[in-house]
Amino acid sequence: MNSIRVRLGVLGLALLTGFTTPTAASATQAAPSPTVEEQRLGRAAPQEILRRSGFDTAAPRLARALEGARSYGEARRAVTREGARLWQRAVDRAQGRGPAGGDLSRDDDRPLYWARLGMTRDVRTWEPEFGLTDGQRAALLDELERASRGQDAIRYPHGTGLKRILLTGFDPFTLDRDIRISNPSGATALALDGTVIETADGPARVETAVFPVRWQDFTDGTVERALRPHLPKVDLFTTVSQGRVGRFDIERTNGAWRGGFGDNENIGRTGTVPVSDPASQPQWTTTTLPYAAITAAQTGRFPVYDNTSVTEIPAGATESVVRPDGPTPGSTARAGGGGDYLSNEIAYRATLLRDRLGLHGTLPGGHVHTPVLQFAPGNTTEVTDPEFVRNRLDIIAQVRAILKVAAETS
């Protein structure tokens, strides 16, 4: 979408929260170019996914709303509204409500991902004549990200007799390797958001959110900001991401290390996971999920493993070694059971937050790695196929079964 211009006088910087009155002294700042992630949107596969799901209307709808905005406050309200609309539309589609919008399977997470990028690209390149500053643009993008990922829509019914489960997923990633990629953790989040799982102890309500595959967002505290209000109130949480081929893993230990693999912006980060109060930061955190019960249960067609392996630099040493049975005392983290990428990092951050809130002994929580979502053998060009859909549906169903076991044994 080309830049949208509206007719208004110059407004200035607004705070990142609220709709404060801008100052007239701020100067208009040029809109930045689309990001690496947004630039992929023009390729054939994303456009086909959007067209075959009906989600190709989301970005133009936001563009029209921005064109009609007469102030920064109006623009921010439009961004929040359309972001929330996109999230709810994706959840409704995944759960069979409303029109499918096309022939793409309803369980597909990719329409949400690509539609969001179309919307962020429009906000990023928008040049209103009322003088949008860098701070204001960042605030609009932040509102859009949070609203369209379900991060500010986590709500549980009041009252007793209902367990509360919080689950997170991720965007597709490694898109330069295969632009068609779907992420089963994101699809699971859409399929389960707002649903109720009947357990032996009564009903359990699931609320979900999705996170970006970008190092900078994690550095900026997106995980802690989204989860902190809810962890003291839930009965169980699990972060979920795509892991190995043909298996689930319940990750026993998470490490405070970034291994440098490129994210969706093709940016790598290497070093200790940056968190608040680093002086008290542990090298390792551990799951409090009932891993023994989960791995012993029959939850689906994929095997489920209790993964205890880590990579560490032992105390007093300089070289890293793999420890199949977890870290040794005083060691330095180089990879958790879930590796050294953002899946390990979200697990580390969520469980560290649990511990810093004083909930280690009372709140079951940790990380689940799903199998890699695979296309049918020989499919190297089509955006979907029956085996691809079956694999995704089976993974979603098995995550749901794992949550049921965890809720019943916690």
N, C-alpha and C positions, 0 to 999 in steps of 0.2 A: 504494500500500500504506500503510495507516495505521501509525502508530508502533507499534513492538514493544517490549513491556516484559518484562524478565526479573527474577528475584528474586535479588539479591545485595547485599552491603554496598557501601559507597562505596569506589571505588578512585580513584587519582589519575593524575597525568600520567605517560605512558610516553614514552620517547624515540621519535623518528620511525624509528629503526632498532632492530631487536631486540625482545625481549620483556622489558624491564626491569620490575622490580617497582614498581608505582605507590606513591605516598606517600598515606597516609590523610588528609593535610591538605587535599588538593585538593577543591574543591566541585563538585557536579554543575552542568553548564552546559546551558542549554536548547538543544534541537536547532534548527538553522536551517531556514528554509523551503526548498522546492525552488527550484532556479535557474531562470532564464529558459529555458535549454536543456531542463531536465527537465520544465518545465511544458508544453512542446509535446507531450509523450508522450500526453496525454489526447485528442488530436485523432483523428479517424476514420482518416486514412491510416496513421499509425504503428501503430495498433491492428490494422488490416487486415494490414499487413506482418508484424507479429509473429504473428498468428493463422495466416496462410497459409504461414509458414515453420516453425511449431512453436516459435519462440523466445519465445513468450509464457509458457513455463514457467520461464525462467531467473531472473527476479526473484523469483517466489514461492519457488523453491528456495533462494535466498540468504536470503530472509526467514525461512524455517523454520530454516535453520542459525543465524541470528542469535538467533532466539527460544530456541534450545537452548543458546546459549553461556553458560557460567557464569563467564567471566572475559574480560578484554580480550584476553589471549593466545589464548584459544579463538576469540574473534570475529575476530581478525586472521588466524588460520590458515584459518578458514572463508572469509573474504573472498578471500584469496590463492588458495585451492583453487577457489572458484567462478569467480573471474575467469579463471584459467588454463583451466578447463573451458569457459568461454564462447568464449575465443579458439580453442581446439582444435576445438570443435564447429563454429565458423564456417569454419575452414580445411578441416575434413573435409567439410562440406557443399559448399563451393565446389569441392572436388576430387573429388566423387562418391563419397565414403565414407560409409557409414551411411545412415539414412533421410533423405529430403528434408524430412520434417515437414510437407509441404503442397505446394501447386501453384505456389508462387513459384519462379522460376528459381533454380537452385543458384548461379549466378554473382553473385547479388545481395549487395551489401555492407550493405544497410540493416538486415537483422535484427540483425547484430552491433551496429550503432550504437544502435538503439532499445532493444535488450535491455540494453545497458550502461547507458543512461540510467535504465532502470527499477531497475537494481541500485544505481547511485549515489544515486538518489533515496531508496531504502530505507535506505541507510547514512546519508545526510545527515539524515534525519528520525527516525532510530532514537533512542529514549530509554530505554536500559537503566537499571535501578535501581542498578547498581553505579557510577554516576557518571562517565560518559564525558566527558572534557574536550575542549576545542577541539583541542588538540594530538593527542589520541588519534583523534578523528574525522578530522582531516586525514590522519593516518597510514593509517587504514583506507581512505580514499578514494584516497590515493596508491597503496597496494598494489593496489587494485581497478583503477585506471586502467592501471598498468604491466602487470599480469598479463593483463588483457582486451584489451590492444593488442599483445601479443606482444613487448613491449619487453624482458622479462626471460627470453624463451624463444629467444633467438638463439644457436644452437649449430651448429658445423660439425664434421664427422667429423675425426678425427686422421689424420695421414699425409700423404704427398705424392701428386702426380698428380691433384689435384682443385683447380680454381680455386674461389674463394670470392667470391660476389657478395652485397652488402647493398643492399636496396631498401626505401624507405619510401613510405607512402601517407598519405592524409588521410581524415577523416570527411566526410560530406556537409555542405554549408554553404549559405548564403542560403536558409534554410528558411522564413523569413517571406515570401519571394517565391514559393516553391513547396515545400510540405511534403513532396512526393513525391520530392524530389531524391535521386539516388544519386551517389556519387563514383567514377569509374572508377579512380582511383589506389588507393583502398581496396579495390575489387574485385580489382584486379591483385595487391595484396599478399596477399589471401586465396588467390587462384588459384595464386600462384607460391611461397608459403612452403614450404620444405623440398623443393622440386622440383629436378631436375637437368636442365640444358640441355646437350645434346651439341654440342660445338664442334669445329672442325678441330684444336684443340690438346688435346682431351680433355674430360672432363665438367666442368661448372661447377655448383656447388651454390648455390642461392638461399635466403637467409633474409630475412625481412621483418618490418616493424613498422608500426603505424599511429599517427598523431599527431592530437591534437585541433585544432580550428580556434578557438583561444582565445589571445589575446595574453598573458594572464597566465602561462599554462603555459610559453610560450616565454621570458618574462622570468625565470621561475624555473629555467630551464636544463634543461628536459625533453629537448631535442634532444641537448645535449652529454652529459648523464648516460647516455642510451641508446646513443649512438654511440661515445663515447670508448673503451670497452673493446675495440671491435671493429675500428675503422679501421686500427690497426697490423697487423691479422691478415688483412685481406681483400685481394683482388686488384682489386676494382672496387666502386664504390658509386654509386647514383643515388637522389636524392630525386625523387619523382614527384608531380605534382598536376594538376588539371584546368585547362586554359588557354583557348584560343580555339576558336571553332567551326570544325570541318572540317579541323584541321591539328595536327600535332605540332610542337613547338619544342624544339630543344636550346639552352638558354639559355647564351650565352657569358659574360655578366658579371652578377654579383649586387651589389646596392647595400646600404649600411648605413643604410637609411631606412625608417621605417614611415609609411605614407600616411594612416592613420586610419580606413580602412573598417571598419565594424562586424563583429565576430566572431559566433560562435554564441551569445554572451551579450548580443549587441547593444551591445557595448562597443567603442569605437574607441581607437586609440593612435597618436599622431603624434610623431615624433622619431627620433633616432638609435637604431638597434638596440642595446639594452642587453646588453653582454657583459662578461665578466670582463676585467680589465686594459684599460680603455678607452683608456688613454694610448697603447697600441700598436695600437689598432684601425684597420685600413685602411678607406677609404671604399669600396673595391671588392675583390671576389675574383673569380676566373675559373675556368671549367670546365677540367678536365683529361681530360674524356671525348674520345674520338676523333670529334669532330663531323663532320669531313670524310668519314670512312668511313661514318658512320651516315647522313648525309644523301644520300650517293651510292648507298646500298644500296636494294634493293627489299624493304621490310620489311612492306608491307601496303597497304591501299587508301587510307589517308590520307597526304597529302604531309608530308614532314618537312623543317623549315627550320632552318638555322643562324641563330639570332636574335642579332644583334650590337647591337641598338639599346639605348640607355640614356637616362635623363633626368638631367641634371646642372646644377649651378650652376658655370660655369667659374671658374677661379682669378681672383680680383680682381673678379668680377661679383656681382650680387645677384639676378638673375632666372634662372629655370631654362630650359633649352633641351633639345630632343631631339637626340641625337647618333646617327645611324643606324649609325655604325661604331665605337661604343664610347666610353668616357670619355677626356677629354683630361687631360694631366698637371696635378696639383694641384686637380682639380675636386672638388666636394662632391656626394655621391650624393643624388638625389631619386627614382630608380626604377632598378632593374636591368632586364635584358631581360624578366624575368618579373614586372615591376611593382613595387608597393610594399606588397604584402599578405603573408600568411604563407607563400605558396609561394616568393616571393623570399627571405623571412627564413629558411626552413629551408635553402634553397640556400646562403645567405650563411653561416649558422651552421655547416653541415656542411663547407663548403669552407674556412672560416676555421679550424675545428678541424683539418682535414687539414693546413693550412699550419703551424699552431702545433705540430703533432706532427712537423713536419719531413718531411712526406710529399708535398709539392707535386710534386716531380720523379719520384716513383715510384708514386704511387697515382692511377689514373684515377678521377675522380669529378666529379659535377655534377648538373644538374637537367634533367629531361624534363617538358615540359608536354604533356599529352594533349589531344585534342579535347574539347569540351564534350559530355557525354552527353545526347542529345536523345530525347524521346519522338516517336512518330509524329505527323505533322501532324494537327491536329484533336483530339488526345488532351489534354484539359485537366483530366480528372477521375480517370481510371483510374490505379492505382499501377504498372501495367506494360502493355506491349504487345509484339508480336513484333519490331517495328523497334527498340524500346528495348533489348530483350535482344540482338538482333543487333549493334547499335552497341557495346554493352558488351563482348560477346565478341570483336568485331573489335579493339577498343582493347586488351584484355588480350593477345590474340595478337600484336599489333604491338609492344607493349612487350617481350614475350618475344623477338621477333625482333630488336629493337633491342639488347637485352642480349646476344644471341648475337653480333651484329656487333661490339659494343663489346669483348666478351671475346676475340674472335678477332683484333682489331686493336690491342689494348693491349699 
